[in-house]
């Protein structure tokens, strides 16, 4: 079993910053692919950023240049999402995922609200 826990969400004004953390634990035999999705009310869940086991990163166009995903190399199963220059349209529940042996595991989500 794999457990995924996110933290770091909250309320911030437009232009502000937040850092989300994601910690995975359990049966993870190697450095996993990890990433973040987000889901706004009434909308589908969309990819925000991902990082592979080799630390290759990928971002949604809407967050490029503002968000940075990184891995804690002391704990290869912890990743962060640094979010700068936040906009009201970034408001959503942010979900972390971990890919292990072809299966995906999700956290419970953390709310990010950006006020204008």
N, C-alpha and C positions, 0 to 999 in steps of 0.2 A: 504494500500500500504506500501511496505517496500523499503527503499532506502539503498544501500550499496556503500560505498566509500572507495577505497584503496588509500594509499599514501606510500611514502618511497622508491620507486624504484630508480634506477640510474645505473651509470657505476662504477665498482669497479675492482681492480686488483685481480687476483687469490690469494687466501689466506686471502682476506679481509673480511669485515663484512658489513651487511646491516640489518636494521630492518624495516619491513613492518608493517603498521597499517591498520586496517579495522574497520570502524565505520558503524553500522547499525542503522537505525532510522525508525520510523513509527509505524505501528500497530503490535507490538511484545508483546504478552500477558504474556510471561514468558521467563526465561533464555533460549536462543536458542542454538542449535547445530551450530557450525560455523567451518570454515576451509578454507584451501587454495588448489587450484589446480594451475598447470602451463601448459603452452602450448608453445613448441618451434616451429619454422617455419617448416611446413610440417609434424608435428607430432600431435598425439592426445592429448587431455587435460587429464592430469594425476593428481591424488591426491598427494599432498605433505604432508599435516598434517591436522588433525582435532581435535576438542575439543568438548566434549559433554556438556550438561547442568550440569552434575555432575563433570565436569573438568577432565574426562577421556580423555587421548590423544592417538593419533595413528599417525604413521609416515610411509612414504615410506621408503623402505630399503635403498635407495640411499642417504637419508638425515639423517638417524639416527645417533645420536652423534654429528651432526653439526648444525641442526636446532632445535629450540624450539618454540612451540606455547604456548601462555599464554593468559589469559583473565584478563581484568581490572575489578576487583570486585567492584570498585566504579561505573563503568558503565558496566553492564553485557553484553552490546551489542557492546563492543569494544574488539578486540583481536589483538595480535601482533604475528609476525613471526620473531624471531631473527635468522639470518642466519650467521653462522661463517664458516671459512675455505672454502670460496666459490671457486668453480671450474668453468672452462669455460662451462662445460656441465650443469651448473645450469642456464645458459642463457635462458630466456623465458619470456613470459608475465605471470604474476602471478595474478590469479583471486581469490577473496574472495567470499565465499558463506555463506548464512544464511538459516537455516532450520526453518520454521515457519508453524506450523499446517499442516505438510505434504508437504508443497510447498517449493521450493528452489528459492532464490533470489540471483542474481549475481551482482558484481560490474563490472566496465568497464575495469578493469585490469590495472596493473602497470608493466612497463618494467624493467627487471633486466638484465643487461649485465655484464658479467665477462670476462675481458680480460686476455690473457695468458702472 
